[in-house]
Amino acid sequence: MQALIEQDPRNSERIQPYIGGEEVTESPTHTHRRYIINFRDLDEDEARKWPELMEILEKQVKPQRQTDKRETYRKH
């Protein structure tokens, strides 16, 4: 995360803390140690303004989403 922000400070706009089950069960203060890339409701063209983040999603998320049976997962 830090390297991505150092590379382009705008990346901090789209990288957010992730608090999931592990954080809730393992930390009494629910301290986060994981992060997500969140483009919210941006369309793909707008999201491409963050090329480093899109590259991560295309390599790590897209392959799994393409195998999902639900069209909404494949599309978004």
PDB file of N, CA, C and O in Angstrom:
ATOM      1  N   MET A   1       0.822  -1.187   0.000  1.00  0.00           N
ATOM      2  CA  MET A   1       0.000   0.000   0.000  1.00  0.00           C
ATOM      3  C   MET A   1       0.871   1.257   0.000  1.00  0.00           C
ATOM      4  O   MET A   1       0.656   2.170  -0.798  1.00  0.00           O
ATOM      5  N   GLN A   2       1.853   1.297   0.899  1.00  0.00           N
ATOM      6  CA  GLN A   2       2.706   2.480   0.981  1.00  0.00           C
ATOM      7  C   GLN A   2       3.456   2.728  -0.324  1.00  0.00           C
ATOM      8  O   GLN A   2       3.590   3.871  -0.762  1.00  0.00           O
ATOM      9  N   ALA A   3       3.942   1.658  -0.938  1.00  0.00           N
ATOM     10  CA  ALA A   3       4.663   1.818  -2.206  1.00  0.00           C
ATOM     11  C   ALA A   3       3.750   2.382  -3.287  1.00  0.00           C
ATOM     12  O   ALA A   3       4.175   3.211  -4.091  1.00  0.00           O
ATOM     13  N   LEU A   4       2.503   1.936  -3.308  1.00  0.00           N
ATOM     14  CA  LEU A   4       1.548   2.436  -4.295  1.00  0.00           C
ATOM     15  C   LEU A   4       1.255   3.922  -4.076  1.00  0.00           C
ATOM     16  O   LEU A   4       1.124   4.686  -5.032  1.00  0.00           O
ATOM     17  N   ILE A   5       1.157   4.313  -2.827  1.00  0.00           N
ATOM     18  CA  ILE A   5       0.878   5.720  -2.517  1.00  0.00           C
ATOM     19  C   ILE A   5       2.098   6.580  -2.808  1.00  0.00           C
ATOM     20  O   ILE A   5       1.965   7.706  -3.287  1.00  0.00           O
ATOM     21  N   GLU A   6       3.290   6.055  -2.521  1.00  0.00           N
ATOM     22  CA  GLU A   6       4.506   6.799  -2.845  1.00  0.00           C
ATOM     23  C   GLU A   6       4.657   6.962  -4.356  1.00  0.00           C
ATOM     24  O   GLU A   6       5.120   7.997  -4.835  1.00  0.00           O
ATOM     25  N   GLN A   7       4.263   5.932  -5.098  1.00  0.00           N
ATOM     26  CA  GLN A   7       4.346   5.981  -6.553  1.00  0.00           C
ATOM     27  C   GLN A   7       3.400   7.036  -7.117  1.00  0.00           C
ATOM     28  O   GLN A   7       3.749   7.772  -8.040  1.00  0.00           O
ATOM     29  N   ASP A   8       2.194   7.098  -6.546  1.00  0.00           N
ATOM     30  CA  ASP A   8       1.204   8.093  -6.983  1.00  0.00           C
ATOM     31  C   ASP A   8       0.316   8.421  -5.786  1.00  0.00           C
ATOM     32  O   ASP A   8      -0.531   7.605  -5.421  1.00  0.00           O
ATOM     33  N   PRO A   9       0.480   9.577  -5.171  1.00  0.00           N
ATOM     34  CA  PRO A   9      -0.305   9.926  -3.979  1.00  0.00           C
ATOM     35  C   PRO A   9      -1.821   9.836  -4.177  1.00  0.00           C
ATOM     36  O   PRO A   9      -2.558   9.665  -3.206  1.00  0.00           O
ATOM     37  N   ARG A  10      -2.292   9.949  -5.419  1.00  0.00           N
ATOM     38  CA  ARG A  10      -3.741   9.828  -5.668  1.00  0.00           C
ATOM     39  C   ARG A  10      -4.263   8.438  -5.322  1.00  0.00           C
ATOM     40  O   ARG A  10      -5.455   8.272  -5.067  1.00  0.00           O
ATOM     41  N   ASN A  11      -3.379   7.433  -5.311  1.00  0.00           N
ATOM     42  CA  ASN A  11      -3.815   6.077  -4.982  1.00  0.00           C
ATOM     43  C   ASN A  11      -4.439   6.009  -3.591  1.00  0.00           C
ATOM     44  O   ASN A  11      -5.268   5.139  -3.325  1.00  0.00           O
ATOM     45  N   SER A  12      -4.049   6.912  -2.711  1.00  0.00           N
ATOM     46  CA  SER A  12      -4.620   6.907  -1.357  1.00  0.00           C
ATOM     47  C   SER A  12      -6.128   7.183  -1.371  1.00  0.00           C
ATOM     48  O   SER A  12      -6.824   6.846  -0.414  1.00  0.00           O
ATOM     49  N   GLU A  13      -6.631   7.786  -2.440  1.00  0.00           N
ATOM     50  CA  GLU A  13      -8.069   8.045  -2.566  1.00  0.00           C
ATOM     51  C   GLU A  13      -8.856   6.748  -2.719  1.00  0.00           C
ATOM     52  O   GLU A  13     -10.037   6.699  -2.375  1.00  0.00           O
ATOM     53  N   ARG A  14      -8.217   5.695  -3.232  1.00  0.00           N
ATOM     54  CA  ARG A  14      -8.908   4.453  -3.569  1.00  0.00           C
ATOM     55  C   ARG A  14      -8.488   3.255  -2.722  1.00  0.00           C
ATOM     56  O   ARG A  14      -9.079   2.182  -2.843  1.00  0.00           O
ATOM     57  N   ILE A  15      -7.478   3.418  -1.868  1.00  0.00           N
ATOM     58  CA  ILE A  15      -7.044   2.339  -0.990  1.00  0.00           C
ATOM     59  C   ILE A  15      -7.613   2.611   0.393  1.00  0.00           C
ATOM     60  O   ILE A  15      -7.374   3.672   0.971  1.00  0.00           O
ATOM     61  N   GLN A  16      -8.371   1.646   0.927  1.00  0.00           N
ATOM     62  CA  GLN A  16      -9.039   1.841   2.207  1.00  0.00           C
ATOM     63  C   GLN A  16      -8.787   0.655   3.126  1.00  0.00           C
ATOM     64  O   GLN A  16      -8.535  -0.456   2.660  1.00  0.00           O
ATOM     65  N   PRO A  17      -8.858   0.897   4.451  1.00  0.00           N
ATOM     66  CA  PRO A  17      -8.709  -0.217   5.388  1.00  0.00           C
ATOM     67  C   PRO A  17      -9.831  -1.228   5.199  1.00  0.00           C
ATOM     68  O   PRO A  17     -10.963  -0.872   4.873  1.00  0.00           O
ATOM     69  N   TYR A  18      -9.494  -2.484   5.408  1.00  0.00           N
ATOM     70  CA  TYR A  18     -10.490  -3.559   5.328  1.00  0.00           C
ATOM     71  C   TYR A  18     -10.620  -4.185   6.708  1.00  0.00           C
ATOM     72  O   TYR A  18      -9.641  -4.667   7.278  1.00  0.00           O
ATOM     73  N   ILE A  19     -11.810  -4.173   7.228  1.00  0.00           N
ATOM     74  CA  ILE A  19     -12.072  -4.818   8.515  1.00  0.00           C
ATOM     75  C   ILE A  19     -13.040  -5.958   8.258  1.00  0.00           C
ATOM     76  O   ILE A  19     -14.208  -5.750   7.930  1.00  0.00           O
ATOM     77  N   GLY A  20     -12.527  -7.155   8.415  1.00  0.00           N
ATOM     78  CA  GLY A  20     -13.320  -8.359   8.195  1.00  0.00           C
ATOM     79  C   GLY A  20     -13.361  -9.206   9.457  1.00  0.00           C
ATOM     80  O   GLY A  20     -13.044  -8.739  10.551  1.00  0.00           O
ATOM     81  N   GLY A  21     -13.749 -10.430   9.285  1.00  0.00           N
ATOM     82  CA  GLY A  21     -13.892 -11.335  10.412  1.00  0.00           C
ATOM     83  C   GLY A  21     -12.610 -11.533  11.196  1.00  0.00           C
ATOM     84  O   GLY A  21     -12.642 -11.604  12.424  1.00  0.00           O
ATOM     85  N   GLU A  22     -11.487 -11.622  10.511  1.00  0.00           N
ATOM     86  CA  GLU A  22     -10.211 -11.815  11.206  1.00  0.00           C
ATOM     87  C   GLU A  22      -9.915 -10.653  12.146  1.00  0.00           C
ATOM     88  O   GLU A  22      -9.487 -10.864  13.281  1.00  0.00           O
ATOM     89  N   GLU A  23     -10.137  -9.449  11.687  1.00  0.00           N
ATOM     90  CA  GLU A  23      -9.868  -8.281  12.524  1.00  0.00           C
ATOM     91  C   GLU A  23     -10.791  -8.247  13.735  1.00  0.00           C
ATOM     92  O   GLU A  23     -10.376  -7.872  14.832  1.00  0.00           O
ATOM     93  N   VAL A  24     -12.022  -8.635  13.533  1.00  0.00           N
ATOM     94  CA  VAL A  24     -12.990  -8.615  14.625  1.00  0.00           C
ATOM     95  C   VAL A  24     -12.660  -9.682  15.668  1.00  0.00           C
ATOM     96  O   VAL A  24     -12.743  -9.425  16.869  1.00  0.00           O
ATOM     97  N   THR A  25     -12.286 -10.881  15.209  1.00  0.00           N
ATOM     98  CA  THR A  25     -12.047 -11.967  16.152  1.00  0.00           C
ATOM     99  C   THR A  25     -10.637 -11.971  16.739  1.00  0.00           C
ATOM    100  O   THR A  25     -10.432 -12.509  17.828  1.00  0.00           O
ATOM    101  N   GLU A  26      -9.672 -11.391  16.052  1.00  0.00           N
ATOM    102  CA  GLU A  26      -8.290 -11.461  16.514  1.00  0.00           C
ATOM    103  C   GLU A  26      -7.809 -10.216  17.244  1.00  0.00           C
ATOM    104  O   GLU A  26      -6.786 -10.264  17.927  1.00  0.00           O
ATOM    105  N   SER A  27      -8.514  -9.115  17.117  1.00  0.00           N
ATOM    106  CA  SER A  27      -8.058  -7.871  17.732  1.00  0.00           C
ATOM    107  C   SER A  27      -9.177  -7.270  18.571  1.00  0.00           C
ATOM    108  O   SER A  27     -10.260  -7.001  18.051  1.00  0.00           O
ATOM    109  N   PRO A  28      -8.935  -7.059  19.849  1.00  0.00           N
ATOM    110  CA  PRO A  28      -9.990  -6.457  20.683  1.00  0.00           C
ATOM    111  C   PRO A  28     -10.341  -5.034  20.252  1.00  0.00           C
ATOM    112  O   PRO A  28     -11.426  -4.539  20.560  1.00  0.00           O
ATOM    113  N   THR A  29      -9.423  -4.377  19.539  1.00  0.00           N
ATOM    114  CA  THR A  29      -9.694  -3.019  19.072  1.00  0.00           C
ATOM    115  C   THR A  29     -10.084  -2.995  17.599  1.00  0.00           C
ATOM    116  O   THR A  29     -10.272  -1.928  17.015  1.00  0.00           O
ATOM    117  N   HIS A  30     -10.207  -4.203  16.990  1.00  0.00           N
ATOM    118  CA  HIS A  30     -10.544  -4.343  15.576  1.00  0.00           C
ATOM    119  C   HIS A  30      -9.562  -3.593  14.688  1.00  0.00           C
ATOM    120  O   HIS A  30      -9.944  -2.975  13.694  1.00  0.00           O
ATOM    121  N   THR A  31      -8.295  -3.661  15.063  1.00  0.00           N
ATOM    122  CA  THR A  31      -7.241  -3.009  14.300  1.00  0.00           C
ATOM    123  C   THR A  31      -7.095  -3.676  12.941  1.00  0.00           C
ATOM    124  O   THR A  31      -7.000  -4.900  12.845  1.00  0.00           O
ATOM    125  N   HIS A  32      -7.078  -2.874  11.910  1.00  0.00           N
ATOM    126  CA  HIS A  32      -6.959  -3.425  10.556  1.00  0.00           C
ATOM    127  C   HIS A  32      -5.493  -3.576  10.176  1.00  0.00           C
ATOM    128  O   HIS A  32      -4.635  -2.825  10.639  1.00  0.00           O
ATOM    129  N   ARG A  33      -5.226  -4.548   9.336  1.00  0.00           N
ATOM    130  CA  ARG A  33      -3.890  -4.741   8.772  1.00  0.00           C
ATOM    131  C   ARG A  33      -3.983  -5.034   7.278  1.00  0.00           C
ATOM    132  O   ARG A  33      -2.967  -5.192   6.601  1.00  0.00           O
ATOM    133  N   ARG A  34      -5.212  -5.105   6.772  1.00  0.00           N
ATOM    134  CA  ARG A  34      -5.430  -5.376   5.353  1.00  0.00           C
ATOM    135  C   ARG A  34      -6.119  -4.167   4.727  1.00  0.00           C
ATOM    136  O   ARG A  34      -6.758  -3.360   5.401  1.00  0.00           O
ATOM    137  N   TYR A  35      -5.961  -4.081   3.419  1.00  0.00           N
ATOM    138  CA  TYR A  35      -6.532  -2.948   2.681  1.00  0.00           C
ATOM    139  C   TYR A  35      -7.236  -3.448   1.430  1.00  0.00           C
ATOM    140  O   TYR A  35      -6.954  -4.540   0.936  1.00  0.00           O
ATOM    141  N   ILE A  36      -8.152  -2.640   0.929  1.00  0.00           N
ATOM    142  CA  ILE A  36      -8.842  -2.951  -0.318  1.00  0.00           C
ATOM    143  C   ILE A  36      -8.675  -1.790  -1.292  1.00  0.00           C
ATOM    144  O   ILE A  36      -8.397  -0.653  -0.908  1.00  0.00           O
ATOM    145  N   ILE A  37      -8.854  -2.121  -2.549  1.00  0.00           N
ATOM    146  CA  ILE A  37      -8.941  -1.097  -3.587  1.00  0.00           C
ATOM    147  C   ILE A  37     -10.421  -0.899  -3.848  1.00  0.00           C
ATOM    148  O   ILE A  37     -11.124  -1.840  -4.217  1.00  0.00           O
ATOM    149  N   ASN A  38     -10.891   0.318  -3.659  1.00  0.00           N
ATOM    150  CA  ASN A  38     -12.324   0.583  -3.754  1.00  0.00           C
ATOM    151  C   ASN A  38     -12.584   1.684  -4.775  1.00  0.00           C
ATOM    152  O   ASN A  38     -12.262   2.850  -4.549  1.00  0.00           O
ATOM    153  N   PHE A  39     -13.161   1.300  -5.880  1.00  0.00           N
ATOM    154  CA  PHE A  39     -13.535   2.276  -6.904  1.00  0.00           C
ATOM    155  C   PHE A  39     -15.003   2.687  -6.782  1.00  0.00           C
ATOM    156  O   PHE A  39     -15.511   3.440  -7.613  1.00  0.00           O
ATOM    157  N   ARG A  40     -15.669   2.202  -5.769  1.00  0.00           N
ATOM    158  CA  ARG A  40     -17.081   2.505  -5.527  1.00  0.00           C
ATOM    159  C   ARG A  40     -17.895   2.329  -6.813  1.00  0.00           C
ATOM    160  O   ARG A  40     -17.920   1.243  -7.392  1.00  0.00           O
ATOM    161  N   ASP A  41     -18.546   3.379  -7.246  1.00  0.00           N
ATOM    162  CA  ASP A  41     -19.432   3.299  -8.409  1.00  0.00           C
ATOM    163  C   ASP A  41     -18.797   3.835  -9.690  1.00  0.00           C
ATOM    164  O   ASP A  41     -19.506   4.131 -10.652  1.00  0.00           O
ATOM    165  N   LEU A  42     -17.478   3.963  -9.715  1.00  0.00           N
ATOM    166  CA  LEU A  42     -16.831   4.443 -10.934  1.00  0.00           C
ATOM    167  C   LEU A  42     -16.964   3.408 -12.036  1.00  0.00           C
ATOM    168  O   LEU A  42     -16.920   2.204 -11.781  1.00  0.00           O
ATOM    169  N   ASP A  43     -17.125   3.880 -13.252  1.00  0.00           N
ATOM    170  CA  ASP A  43     -17.110   2.920 -14.357  1.00  0.00           C
ATOM    171  C   ASP A  43     -15.654   2.599 -14.692  1.00  0.00           C
ATOM    172  O   ASP A  43     -14.734   3.225 -14.166  1.00  0.00           O
ATOM    173  N   GLU A  44     -15.462   1.632 -15.560  1.00  0.00           N
ATOM    174  CA  GLU A  44     -14.108   1.164 -15.856  1.00  0.00           C
ATOM    175  C   GLU A  44     -13.222   2.262 -16.428  1.00  0.00           C
ATOM    176  O   GLU A  44     -12.045   2.350 -16.079  1.00  0.00           O
ATOM    177  N   ASP A  45     -13.770   3.096 -17.297  1.00  0.00           N
ATOM    178  CA  ASP A  45     -12.970   4.179 -17.878  1.00  0.00           C
ATOM    179  C   ASP A  45     -12.464   5.138 -16.797  1.00  0.00           C
ATOM    180  O   ASP A  45     -11.311   5.567 -16.831  1.00  0.00           O
ATOM    181  N   GLU A  46     -13.326   5.466 -15.849  1.00  0.00           N
ATOM    182  CA  GLU A  46     -12.911   6.357 -14.767  1.00  0.00           C
ATOM    183  C   GLU A  46     -11.879   5.677 -13.869  1.00  0.00           C
ATOM    184  O   GLU A  46     -10.911   6.307 -13.442  1.00  0.00           O
ATOM    185  N   ALA A  47     -12.087   4.390 -13.584  1.00  0.00           N
ATOM    186  CA  ALA A  47     -11.170   3.650 -12.722  1.00  0.00           C
ATOM    187  C   ALA A  47      -9.782   3.542 -13.343  1.00  0.00           C
ATOM    188  O   ALA A  47      -8.791   3.440 -12.620  1.00  0.00           O
ATOM    189  N   ARG A  48      -9.698   3.564 -14.643  1.00  0.00           N
ATOM    190  CA  ARG A  48      -8.403   3.457 -15.323  1.00  0.00           C
ATOM    191  C   ARG A  48      -7.513   4.680 -15.100  1.00  0.00           C
ATOM    192  O   ARG A  48      -6.353   4.689 -15.511  1.00  0.00           O
ATOM    193  N   LYS A  49      -8.046   5.696 -14.459  1.00  0.00           N
ATOM    194  CA  LYS A  49      -7.226   6.852 -14.088  1.00  0.00           C
ATOM    195  C   LYS A  49      -6.234   6.491 -12.981  1.00  0.00           C
ATOM    196  O   LYS A  49      -5.335   7.271 -12.668  1.00  0.00           O
ATOM    197  N   TRP A  50      -6.401   5.300 -12.388  1.00  0.00           N
ATOM    198  CA  TRP A  50      -5.498   4.757 -11.384  1.00  0.00           C
ATOM    199  C   TRP A  50      -4.880   3.476 -11.965  1.00  0.00           C
ATOM    200  O   TRP A  50      -5.242   2.377 -11.546  1.00  0.00           O
ATOM    201  N   PRO A  51      -3.956   3.605 -12.919  1.00  0.00           N
ATOM    202  CA  PRO A  51      -3.456   2.433 -13.648  1.00  0.00           C
ATOM    203  C   PRO A  51      -2.758   1.393 -12.771  1.00  0.00           C
ATOM    204  O   PRO A  51      -2.878   0.195 -13.029  1.00  0.00           O
ATOM    205  N   GLU A  52      -2.040   1.824 -11.752  1.00  0.00           N
ATOM    206  CA  GLU A  52      -1.362   0.857 -10.891  1.00  0.00           C
ATOM    207  C   GLU A  52      -2.368  -0.017 -10.150  1.00  0.00           C
ATOM    208  O   GLU A  52      -2.162  -1.220  -9.996  1.00  0.00           O
ATOM    209  N   LEU A  53      -3.451   0.593  -9.693  1.00  0.00           N
ATOM    210  CA  LEU A  53      -4.476  -0.153  -8.966  1.00  0.00           C
ATOM    211  C   LEU A  53      -5.243  -1.076  -9.896  1.00  0.00           C
ATOM    212  O   LEU A  53      -5.563  -2.208  -9.533  1.00  0.00           O
ATOM    213  N   MET A  54      -5.537  -0.594 -11.093  1.00  0.00           N
ATOM    214  CA  MET A  54      -6.233  -1.443 -12.076  1.00  0.00           C
ATOM    215  C   MET A  54      -5.392  -2.651 -12.451  1.00  0.00           C
ATOM    216  O   MET A  54      -5.925  -3.742 -12.650  1.00  0.00           O
ATOM    217  N   GLU A  55      -4.092  -2.466 -12.548  1.00  0.00           N
ATOM    218  CA  GLU A  55      -3.213  -3.588 -12.884  1.00  0.00           C
ATOM    219  C   GLU A  55      -3.287  -4.680 -11.816  1.00  0.00           C
ATOM    220  O   GLU A  55      -3.309  -5.867 -12.139  1.00  0.00           O
ATOM    221  N   ILE A  56      -3.325  -4.281 -10.557  1.00  0.00           N
ATOM    222  CA  ILE A  56      -3.457  -5.250  -9.466  1.00  0.00           C
ATOM    223  C   ILE A  56      -4.777  -5.996  -9.587  1.00  0.00           C
ATOM    224  O   ILE A  56      -4.810  -7.221  -9.470  1.00  0.00           O
ATOM    225  N   LEU A  57      -5.847  -5.278  -9.815  1.00  0.00           N
ATOM    226  CA  LEU A  57      -7.163  -5.918  -9.925  1.00  0.00           C
ATOM    227  C   LEU A  57      -7.228  -6.861 -11.114  1.00  0.00           C
ATOM    228  O   LEU A  57      -7.814  -7.939 -11.019  1.00  0.00           O
ATOM    229  N   GLU A  58      -6.639  -6.471 -12.224  1.00  0.00           N
ATOM    230  CA  GLU A  58      -6.683  -7.317 -13.419  1.00  0.00           C
ATOM    231  C   GLU A  58      -5.871  -8.592 -13.232  1.00  0.00           C
ATOM    232  O   GLU A  58      -6.217  -9.636 -13.785  1.00  0.00           O
ATOM    233  N   LYS A  59      -4.806  -8.516 -12.464  1.00  0.00           N
ATOM    234  CA  LYS A  59      -3.974  -9.699 -12.243  1.00  0.00           C
ATOM    235  C   LYS A  59      -4.497 -10.594 -11.124  1.00  0.00           C
ATOM    236  O   LYS A  59      -4.424 -11.819 -11.222  1.00  0.00           O
ATOM    237  N   GLN A  60      -5.026  -9.986 -10.058  1.00  0.00           N
ATOM    238  CA  GLN A  60      -5.365 -10.761  -8.873  1.00  0.00           C
ATOM    239  C   GLN A  60      -6.855 -11.021  -8.676  1.00  0.00           C
ATOM    240  O   GLN A  60      -7.230 -12.017  -8.056  1.00  0.00           O
ATOM    241  N   VAL A  61      -7.699 -10.147  -9.190  1.00  0.00           N
ATOM    242  CA  VAL A  61      -9.136 -10.284  -8.943  1.00  0.00           C
ATOM    243  C   VAL A  61      -9.878 -10.774 -10.184  1.00  0.00           C
ATOM    244  O   VAL A  61     -10.713 -11.675 -10.097  1.00  0.00           O
ATOM    245  N   LYS A  62      -9.578 -10.194 -11.312  1.00  0.00           N
ATOM    246  CA  LYS A  62     -10.319 -10.509 -12.536  1.00  0.00           C
ATOM    247  C   LYS A  62     -10.324 -11.995 -12.888  1.00  0.00           C
ATOM    248  O   LYS A  62     -11.376 -12.518 -13.255  1.00  0.00           O
ATOM    249  N   PRO A  63      -9.188 -12.701 -12.792  1.00  0.00           N
ATOM    250  CA  PRO A  63      -9.228 -14.132 -13.145  1.00  0.00           C
ATOM    251  C   PRO A  63     -10.255 -14.929 -12.319  1.00  0.00           C
ATOM    252  O   PRO A  63     -10.943 -15.802 -12.849  1.00  0.00           O
ATOM    253  N   GLN A  64     -10.346 -14.624 -11.047  1.00  0.00           N
ATOM    254  CA  GLN A  64     -11.322 -15.313 -10.202  1.00  0.00           C
ATOM    255  C   GLN A  64     -12.743 -14.906 -10.575  1.00  0.00           C
ATOM    256  O   GLN A  64     -13.635 -15.750 -10.664  1.00  0.00           O
ATOM    257  N   ARG A  65     -12.948 -13.626 -10.789  1.00  0.00           N
ATOM    258  CA  ARG A  65     -14.288 -13.146 -11.139  1.00  0.00           C
ATOM    259  C   ARG A  65     -14.770 -13.738 -12.457  1.00  0.00           C
ATOM    260  O   ARG A  65     -15.964 -13.992 -12.620  1.00  0.00           O
ATOM    261  N   GLN A  66     -13.870 -13.957 -13.386  1.00  0.00           N
ATOM    262  CA  GLN A  66     -14.255 -14.517 -14.688  1.00  0.00           C
ATOM    263  C   GLN A  66     -14.763 -15.953 -14.551  1.00  0.00           C
ATOM    264  O   GLN A  66     -15.520 -16.426 -15.398  1.00  0.00           O
ATOM    265  N   THR A  67     -14.353 -16.637 -13.501  1.00  0.00           N
ATOM    266  CA  THR A  67     -14.819 -18.017 -13.305  1.00  0.00           C
ATOM    267  C   THR A  67     -16.127 -18.079 -12.517  1.00  0.00           C
ATOM    268  O   THR A  67     -16.767 -19.130 -12.474  1.00  0.00           O
ATOM    269  N   ASP A  68     -16.529 -16.981 -11.899  1.00  0.00           N
ATOM    270  CA  ASP A  68     -17.778 -16.972 -11.133  1.00  0.00           C
ATOM    271  C   ASP A  68     -18.971 -17.158 -12.057  1.00  0.00           C
ATOM    272  O   ASP A  68     -18.978 -16.681 -13.192  1.00  0.00           O
ATOM    273  N   LYS A  69     -19.959 -17.847 -11.562  1.00  0.00           N
ATOM    274  CA  LYS A  69     -21.142 -18.146 -12.362  1.00  0.00           C
ATOM    275  C   LYS A  69     -22.096 -16.952 -12.462  1.00  0.00           C
ATOM    276  O   LYS A  69     -22.847 -16.845 -13.432  1.00  0.00           O
ATOM    277  N   ARG A  70     -22.077 -16.067 -11.485  1.00  0.00           N
ATOM    278  CA  ARG A  70     -23.000 -14.933 -11.523  1.00  0.00           C
ATOM    279  C   ARG A  70     -22.466 -13.836 -12.419  1.00  0.00           C
ATOM    280  O   ARG A  70     -21.330 -13.389 -12.255  1.00  0.00           O
ATOM    281  N   GLU A  71     -23.272 -13.405 -13.354  1.00  0.00           N
ATOM    282  CA  GLU A  71     -22.860 -12.385 -14.315  1.00  0.00           C
ATOM    283  C   GLU A  71     -22.424 -11.095 -13.631  1.00  0.00           C
ATOM    284  O   GLU A  71     -21.474 -10.454 -14.080  1.00  0.00           O
ATOM    285  N   THR A  72     -23.092 -10.707 -12.567  1.00  0.00           N
ATOM    286  CA  THR A  72     -22.726  -9.455 -11.903  1.00  0.00           C
ATOM    287  C   THR A  72     -21.304  -9.514 -11.385  1.00  0.00           C
ATOM    288  O   THR A  72     -20.608  -8.498 -11.420  1.00  0.00           O
ATOM    289  N   TYR A  73     -20.840 -10.663 -10.905  1.00  0.00           N
ATOM    290  CA  TYR A  73     -19.454 -10.790 -10.451  1.00  0.00           C
ATOM    291  C   TYR A  73     -18.494 -10.666 -11.620  1.00  0.00           C
ATOM    292  O   TYR A  73     -17.454 -10.019 -11.503  1.00  0.00           O
ATOM    293  N   ARG A  74     -18.832 -11.277 -12.741  1.00  0.00           N
ATOM    294  CA  ARG A  74     -17.951 -11.214 -13.917  1.00  0.00           C
ATOM    295  C   ARG A  74     -17.891  -9.795 -14.464  1.00  0.00           C
ATOM    296  O   ARG A  74     -16.833  -9.328 -14.884  1.00  0.00           O
ATOM    297  N   LYS A  75     -19.028  -9.118 -14.456  1.00  0.00           N
ATOM    298  CA  LYS A  75     -19.108  -7.790 -15.059  1.00  0.00           C
ATOM    299  C   LYS A  75     -18.436  -6.715 -14.200  1.00  0.00           C
ATOM    300  O   LYS A  75     -17.770  -5.824 -14.728  1.00  0.00           O
ATOM    301  N   HIS A  76     -18.606  -6.798 -12.898  1.00  0.00           N
ATOM    302  CA  HIS A  76     -18.081  -5.736 -12.020  1.00  0.00           C
ATOM    303  C   HIS A  76     -16.830  -6.230 -11.347  1.00  0.00           C
ATOM    304  O   HIS A  76     -16.220  -5.501 -10.564  1.00  0.00           O
TER     305      HIS A  76
END
